[in-house]
Amino acid sequence: MFKNEVKTTKGEETKQRILSCALTLFRARGFEATTMREVAAEAGLSLGAAYHYFDSKEAIVLGYYDSVQAAHDQAVRAMLPETRGLRDRIGAAMHAKFDILEDDRPLMGALLRFTGEPKHPLSFLGERTRPLQLRSIGTFARTVEGERLTGDLADLVPITLWSMHMGLLLYFLYDDSPKQRRTRQLTDGAVDLFTRSLTLAKLPLLRPMRKRVAALLSDAGLVPDAATIARYQEV
């Protein structure tokens, strides 16, 4: 048992070293210009050994996406007990994602072009990254835990927050203001509007409209239900 644990630990350390070396090269030279052979050499491994852990550069980037999502969920979990009020919880979750990615804007911008290719494994909105999308939606669902939300709102709110954060991330990549100040201000304003709109959306008078919106988005396959989101939440 102990030997197996040592093997697993060594293998995970090697995998993390490859990921770290690959990201260093991607950031310095670009994703397209970097080869797997160069990644292997940077990590001190043979090409075959590197392929044992990652079968392609795309697999490495998926590992990066996974690590970003894990870091975001961990940050949100850590801040929630200390943060009071729905507006502050949502805002903190949004800003936490920017904090994680603030040094990787060029890399994320380079990878953004794959979003226009639905079948590409690195598309932020593609089927290959669907589990990561659901995990991210689950992270935002944590920010509204404890809120009194009806069934339709319980399904709509997490996907709405995730969609808002994706739009803000796009602006973040283009924002050349110092420390992306404009993105931070836009985020604060968007979160204010969202929380105020949510108060209105809870009114019984708007229930038929809510249900109609939820049905339209569900029929289009855009809204995962609460049970699906829960299955993909970080454990």
C-alpha positions in Angstrom: 0.0 0.0 0.0 2.8 2.4 0.9 4.7 1.7 -2.3 1.5 2.4 -4.3 1.0 5.7 -2.5 4.7 6.7 -3.2 4.2 5.8 -6.9 1.0 7.9 -7.1 2.7 10.8 -5.5 5.7 10.6 -7.8 3.4 10.4 -10.8 1.4 13.3 -9.7 4.5 15.4 -9.1 5.8 14.5 -12.6 2.4 15.5 -14.1 2.5 18.8 -12.3 6.0 19.4 -13.5 5.1 18.9 -17.1 2.1 21.1 -16.7 4.2 23.9 -15.1 6.9 23.6 -17.7 4.4 23.6 -20.6 2.6 26.7 -19.2 6.0 28.5 -18.9 6.6 27.8 -22.6 3.1 28.6 -23.7 3.3 32.0 -21.9 6.7 32.8 -23.3 6.4 31.5 -26.9 2.7 30.9 -27.4 0.6 27.8 -27.5 0.9 27.2 -31.3 4.7 27.7 -31.4 5.4 25.3 -28.6 5.9 21.6 -29.4 5.4 18.6 -27.1 9.1 17.7 -27.6 10.1 21.1 -26.2 7.7 20.6 -23.3 9.3 17.2 -22.5 12.8 18.6 -22.7 11.9 21.5 -20.4 10.5 19.0 -17.9 13.6 16.8 -18.2 11.7 13.9 -19.7 11.7 11.9 -22.9 9.0 12.6 -25.4 7.4 9.2 -24.7 7.4 9.8 -21.0 5.7 13.2 -21.5 3.0 11.5 -23.7 2.4 9.0 -20.9 1.0 11.9 -18.8 -0.5 14.1 -21.5 -1.3 12.8 -25.0 -1.2 16.2 -26.6 -0.8 19.9 -26.0 -4.5 20.2 -25.8 -4.6 17.7 -22.9 -2.1 20.0 -21.1 -4.3 23.0 -21.6 -7.3 21.0 -20.3 -5.2 20.3 -17.2 -4.7 24.0 -16.9 -8.4 24.7 -17.2 -9.0 22.1 -14.5 -6.4 23.7 -12.2 -7.9 27.1 -12.7 -11.4 25.8 -11.8 -10.1 24.0 -8.8 -8.3 27.1 -7.6 -11.5 29.2 -8.1 -13.7 26.8 -6.2 -11.2 26.7 -3.3 -11.0 30.5 -3.2 -14.8 30.7 -3.1 -15.1 28.1 -0.4 -12.6 29.9 1.7 -14.2 33.3 1.4 -17.9 32.4 1.8 -17.9 31.9 5.6 -16.3 35.3 6.0 -18.5 37.1 3.6 -22.0 38.4 4.5 -24.6 39.4 2.1 -25.5 38.1 -1.3 -24.0 41.0 -3.2 -20.7 40.7 -1.5 -20.6 36.9 -1.9 -21.2 37.1 -5.7 -18.8 40.0 -6.1 -16.1 38.2 -4.2 -16.5 35.1 -6.4 -16.3 37.2 -9.6 -13.1 39.0 -8.4 -11.5 35.8 -7.3 -11.5 34.5 -10.8 -9.8 37.7 -12.1 -7.2 37.3 -9.3 -6.4 33.8 -10.5 -6.1 34.8 -14.1 -4.6 38.2 -13.9 -1.1 37.1 -15.0 -2.5 34.8 -17.8 -4.5 37.2 -19.9 -2.2 36.8 -23.0 -2.4 33.0 -22.7 -6.2 33.0 -22.2 -6.6 35.5 -25.1 -4.6 33.1 -27.4 -6.8 30.2 -26.4 -10.0 32.2 -26.9 -9.9 31.7 -30.6 -10.9 28.1 -30.2 -14.2 29.1 -28.7 -15.4 29.7 -32.3 -14.8 26.0 -33.0 -17.5 24.1 -31.1 -15.8 20.7 -31.8 -12.4 21.8 -30.7 -11.4 20.3 -27.4 -10.2 23.7 -26.0 -13.4 25.6 -26.8 -14.5 27.3 -23.6 -18.1 26.5 -24.6 -17.5 23.1 -26.3 -18.6 19.6 -25.3 -15.1 18.6 -24.2 -15.1 21.3 -21.6 -18.8 20.8 -20.5 -17.8 19.1 -17.2 -15.6 22.2 -16.4 -18.5 24.5 -17.3 -20.8 22.6 -14.9 -18.2 22.7 -12.2 -17.9 26.4 -12.6 -21.7 26.8 -12.5 -21.6 24.8 -9.3 -19.1 27.2 -7.8 -21.3 30.1 -8.5 -24.3 28.1 -7.1 -22.4 28.1 -3.8 -22.7 31.9 -3.6 -26.5 31.7 -3.4 -26.8 28.8 -1.0 -29.2 29.7 1.7 -31.1 32.2 -0.4 -34.8 31.6 -0.7 -35.1 30.7 -4.4 -38.0 28.9 -6.0 -37.4 25.9 -8.2 -37.2 27.9 -11.5 -34.9 30.6 -9.9 -32.7 27.9 -8.3 -32.0 26.6 -11.8 -31.7 30.0 -13.5 -29.5 31.9 -11.1 -26.3 29.8 -11.2 -26.3 29.7 -15.0 -27.0 33.4 -15.2 -24.0 34.1 -12.8 -21.8 31.8 -14.8 -22.8 33.5 -18.1 -22.2 36.9 -16.6 -18.7 35.9 -15.4 -17.9 34.6 -18.9 -18.9 37.9 -20.5 -16.8 39.8 -17.9 -13.8 37.5 -18.5 -14.0 38.4 -22.2 -13.9 42.1 -21.3 -11.1 41.3 -18.8 -8.9 39.9 -21.6 -9.3 43.1 -23.7 -9.0 45.5 -20.8 -5.7 47.4 -20.9 -6.5 49.8 -18.0 -4.1 49.6 -15.0 -4.7 46.3 -13.2 -7.8 46.0 -15.3 -9.5 48.6 -13.2 -12.3 49.0 -15.7 -13.2 45.4 -15.5 -13.3 45.5 -11.7 -15.6 48.5 -11.8 -17.8 46.9 -14.5 -18.0 43.8 -12.3 -19.1 45.7 -9.3 -21.8 47.5 -11.2 -23.0 44.3 -12.9 -23.3 42.5 -9.5 -25.2 45.4 -8.0 -27.7 45.2 -10.9 -28.0 41.5 -10.7 -28.7 41.4 -7.0 -31.3 44.2 -7.3 -32.9 42.4 -10.3 -33.0 39.2 -8.3 -35.1 40.9 -5.6 -37.6 41.9 -8.3 -37.5 38.4 -9.9 -38.6 36.8 -6.7 -42.0 38.7 -6.8 -44.9 36.3 -7.3 -46.2 38.6 -10.1 -43.2 37.6 -12.2 -43.5 33.9 -11.7 -45.2 33.2 -15.1 -42.4 35.1 -16.8 -39.7 33.2 -14.9 -41.2 29.9 -15.8 -41.4 30.9 -19.4 -37.8 32.0 -19.5 -36.7 28.8 -17.7 -38.6 26.6 -20.1 -37.2 28.4 -23.2 -33.6 28.0 -22.0 -34.2 24.5 -20.8 -35.7 23.4 -24.2 -32.6 24.9 -25.8 -30.4 22.8 -23.6 -28.8 25.8 -21.9 -29.9 25.4 -18.3 -28.7 22.4 -16.3 -31.0 21.6 -13.4 -29.9 21.9 -9.7 -29.3 18.2 -9.4 -27.0 18.1 -12.4 -25.0 21.1 -11.1 -24.7 19.4 -7.6 -23.2 16.3 -9.2 -20.4 18.4 -10.8 -19.7 20.6 -7.7 -16.1 20.3 -6.4 -15.9 17.7 -3.6 
